[in-house]
Amino acid sequence: MTSTHQAPPKITCSACGTSPVNHRLILATSIMDSSFNSTVGVLSWIVVPREGYIANLVNTGLVIAFRILGLAHFSTDRTRAVSGRSEVIWEEAHRRGIAMEQIIFLGKPLDQYRAKIGGRWIYFQSIPIPNWLPQRGYSWVDDKFKLSARLGRAGIAAPKARRIYSFRAATRAFETLSKPVIIKPRNGSRSRHTTTNIKTLEELRAAYKLARQIALELVVEEHLFGSVYRA
């Protein structure tokens, strides 16, 4: 008798698009990041690389602790990759004979992985980034509010944006910015829980509730019309 392996069902969410995530886990991470950034803002001059020896030591220690506590383990099941791009990375690693594993925390697959290169494990999120690349930009490039402000200071055209924590603040931003507007999580990627072309307060309220499902801090910005190009 032969048994067939069935892949576990993936999380589905229309607001997450093609890269769904666990809402509670992402929201908890958002709250912790916000608290951490507020607490250590005075130490912002310290740059901790996302990849490299320091990051690997930290990640190794955390994973070992979680495994001892029975909270986490590693999986080699490529079908559990959280995003399409992570799945592509995993398939390529397999093709090249590189061992790659995914971290499973509290039974939930994370977009956190490790790959064995040169005899040692390299930890990364979604896409591995070589530690020899400049990494100072990581402290702000994923922050949509900071990115908008930096683009403006550099003389690069960018939509006006407001950082918000409450619906009252969202309403004030809506009243001062040119319509329509967009509401999106302050951090994140792939347009998760982002609402565009908001023209009324009713649409604003619905968009605010949607974005708050995965983020504590949000950004309201002017909606720009035109083609999108990426490099």
C-alpha positions as CSV (number, residue, x, y, z in Angstrom):
1,M,0.0,0.0,0.0
2,T,1.4,3.4,-0.9
3,S,0.5,6.6,0.9
4,T,0.3,10.0,-0.7
5,H,1.6,13.1,1.0
6,Q,-0.8,16.0,1.1
7,A,0.5,19.5,1.5
8,P,-1.0,21.4,4.4
9,P,-3.6,24.0,3.4
10,K,-2.1,27.4,2.9
11,I,-3.5,30.6,4.5
12,T,-5.8,32.4,2.1
13,C,-6.6,36.1,2.3
14,S,-7.8,38.3,-0.5
15,A,-6.2,41.4,1.1
16,C,-2.9,39.6,1.3
17,G,-3.0,38.8,-2.4
18,T,-0.6,36.1,-3.6
19,S,1.5,36.2,-0.4
20,P,-0.9,35.5,2.6
21,V,0.4,35.7,6.1
22,N,-0.8,34.9,9.6
23,H,-2.6,38.1,10.6
24,R,-2.2,37.7,14.4
25,L,1.5,36.8,14.1
26,I,2.2,39.8,11.8
27,L,0.2,42.2,14.0
28,A,2.1,41.0,17.1
29,T,5.4,41.5,15.3
30,S,4.3,45.0,14.3
31,I,3.5,45.9,17.9
32,M,6.8,44.6,19.1
33,D,8.7,46.4,16.4
34,S,6.9,49.6,17.2
35,S,7.7,49.3,20.9
36,F,11.3,48.3,20.3
37,N,11.9,51.3,17.9
38,S,10.3,53.7,20.4
39,T,12.5,52.3,23.2
40,V,15.8,52.3,21.4
41,G,15.4,55.3,19.1
42,V,18.3,57.0,20.8
43,L,20.5,54.1,19.7
44,S,19.5,54.4,16.1
45,W,23.2,55.0,15.1
46,I,23.9,51.3,15.9
47,V,23.6,49.3,12.7
48,V,22.9,45.5,13.2
49,P,23.2,43.7,9.9
50,R,20.2,41.5,8.8
51,E,22.7,39.0,7.3
52,G,26.1,38.0,8.4
53,Y,27.9,36.6,11.5
54,I,26.1,38.7,14.1
55,A,22.7,38.0,12.6
56,N,23.4,34.3,12.4
57,L,24.6,34.1,16.0
58,V,21.4,35.9,17.2
59,N,19.1,33.7,15.0
60,T,20.9,30.5,16.0
61,G,20.6,31.3,19.7
62,L,16.9,32.2,19.3
63,V,16.1,29.1,17.3
64,I,18.0,26.8,19.8
65,A,16.1,28.3,22.7
66,F,12.7,27.9,20.9
67,R,13.5,24.3,20.0
68,I,14.5,23.5,23.6
69,L,11.1,25.0,24.7
70,G,9.3,22.9,22.0
71,L,8.1,26.1,20.3
72,A,9.9,25.8,17.0
73,H,11.3,23.3,14.6
74,F,12.7,23.1,11.0
75,S,10.9,21.8,8.0
76,T,12.2,20.7,4.6
77,D,8.8,20.7,2.9
78,R,9.1,23.2,0.1
79,T,5.3,23.3,-0.4
80,R,5.0,25.2,2.9
81,A,7.0,28.2,1.6
82,V,5.1,31.4,2.7
83,S,5.5,33.3,-0.6
84,G,6.0,32.6,-4.2
85,R,9.5,34.2,-4.3
86,S,10.6,32.1,-1.3
87,E,9.4,29.0,-3.1
88,V,11.5,30.0,-6.1
89,I,14.6,30.5,-3.9
90,W,14.0,27.1,-2.3
91,E,13.6,25.4,-5.6
92,E,16.9,26.9,-6.9
93,A,18.7,25.9,-3.7
94,H,17.5,22.4,-4.2
95,R,18.6,22.4,-7.8
96,R,22.1,23.5,-6.7
97,G,22.3,20.9,-3.9
98,I,22.1,23.5,-1.1
99,A,20.3,22.3,2.0
100,M,17.5,24.8,2.9
101,E,15.0,24.6,5.8
102,Q,12.1,26.7,7.0
103,I,11.4,27.7,10.6
104,I,8.0,26.5,12.0
105,F,7.0,28.5,15.1
106,L,4.0,27.3,17.2
107,G,3.0,25.1,14.2
108,K,2.9,28.0,11.8
109,P,5.4,28.3,8.9
110,L,7.3,31.6,8.9
111,D,8.9,33.4,6.1
112,Q,12.2,32.7,7.9
113,Y,14.7,30.2,6.5
114,R,18.2,28.9,6.7
115,A,20.5,27.5,4.1
116,K,23.8,25.6,4.5
117,I,26.5,27.3,2.5
118,G,30.2,26.7,3.0
119,G,29.6,24.3,5.8
120,R,27.6,26.7,8.0
121,W,23.9,27.7,8.3
122,I,22.9,31.1,6.9
123,Y,19.6,32.5,8.3
124,F,17.5,34.9,6.2
125,Q,14.0,36.2,5.6
126,S,12.4,35.3,2.3
127,I,15.4,36.3,0.2
128,P,19.1,35.8,1.2
129,I,21.1,39.0,1.0
130,P,24.9,38.7,1.1
131,N,26.4,40.3,4.2
132,W,29.0,42.2,2.1
133,L,26.3,44.4,0.6
134,P,25.7,47.8,2.2
135,Q,23.0,47.4,4.9
136,R,22.4,50.8,6.4
137,G,19.4,51.4,4.3
138,Y,17.6,48.5,5.9
139,S,16.8,50.7,8.9
140,W,14.5,52.9,6.9
141,V,13.8,51.6,3.3
142,D,11.0,49.3,4.5
143,D,9.4,52.1,6.5
144,K,7.0,53.7,4.0
145,F,6.7,56.9,6.0
146,K,10.5,57.4,6.3
147,L,11.0,56.5,2.7
148,S,8.5,59.1,1.6
149,A,10.2,61.7,3.7
150,R,13.7,60.9,2.5
151,L,12.5,61.0,-1.2
152,G,11.1,64.4,-0.5
153,R,14.3,65.7,1.1
154,A,16.3,64.4,-1.9
155,G,14.1,66.3,-4.3
156,I,12.5,63.2,-5.7
157,A,8.8,63.4,-6.4
158,A,6.8,61.4,-3.8
159,P,3.2,61.5,-2.6
160,K,2.5,63.4,0.6
161,A,2.1,61.0,3.5
162,R,0.9,61.0,7.1
163,R,1.8,58.5,9.8
164,I,-1.3,57.5,11.8
165,Y,-2.1,55.4,14.9
166,S,-5.9,55.9,15.1
167,F,-8.9,56.5,13.0
168,R,-9.2,60.0,14.2
169,A,-5.7,60.7,12.9
170,A,-6.6,59.0,9.6
171,T,-9.6,61.3,9.3
172,R,-7.4,64.4,9.9
173,A,-5.0,63.1,7.2
174,F,-7.9,62.5,4.8
175,E,-9.1,66.1,5.3
176,T,-5.7,67.6,4.6
177,L,-4.4,65.5,1.8
178,S,-5.5,65.6,-1.9
179,K,-8.1,63.0,-2.7
180,P,-8.2,60.1,-3.4
181,V,-5.8,58.6,-0.8
182,I,-4.3,55.3,0.1
183,I,-4.1,53.5,3.5
184,K,-1.4,50.9,4.0
185,P,0.7,49.3,6.8
186,R,3.7,51.5,7.6
187,N,5.9,48.4,7.1
188,G,5.4,45.4,4.9
189,S,5.6,44.5,1.3
190,R,3.6,43.1,-1.7
191,S,0.7,45.6,-1.0
192,R,-0.8,43.5,1.8
193,H,-3.9,45.0,3.3
194,T,-3.4,48.2,1.2
195,T,-6.5,50.1,-0.1
196,T,-6.2,52.5,-2.9
197,N,-8.4,55.2,-4.5
198,I,-10.2,56.1,-1.2
199,K,-12.6,59.0,-1.8
200,T,-15.1,58.9,1.1
201,L,-15.0,58.6,4.9
202,E,-16.9,55.3,4.6
203,E,-14.2,53.9,2.3
204,L,-11.6,55.3,4.7
205,R,-13.1,53.6,7.7
206,A,-13.2,50.2,5.9
207,A,-9.6,50.6,4.6
208,Y,-8.4,51.5,8.1
209,K,-10.0,48.4,9.7
210,L,-8.5,46.3,6.9
211,A,-4.9,47.6,7.4
212,R,-5.1,47.4,11.2
213,Q,-5.6,43.6,10.9
214,I,-1.8,43.3,10.4
215,A,-0.3,46.6,11.6
216,L,-0.4,49.0,14.5
217,E,1.1,51.9,12.6
218,L,-0.3,52.9,9.3
219,V,0.4,55.4,6.5
220,V,-2.2,57.6,4.7
221,E,-0.8,59.0,1.5
222,E,-2.1,60.7,-1.7
223,H,-3.1,58.3,-4.5
224,L,-1.0,58.8,-7.6
225,F,-2.3,57.8,-11.0
226,G,-0.1,56.4,-13.8
227,S,2.1,53.4,-14.8
228,V,4.3,51.6,-12.3
229,Y,7.8,50.5,-13.2
230,R,10.1,48.4,-11.0
231,A,13.8,47.6,-11.3
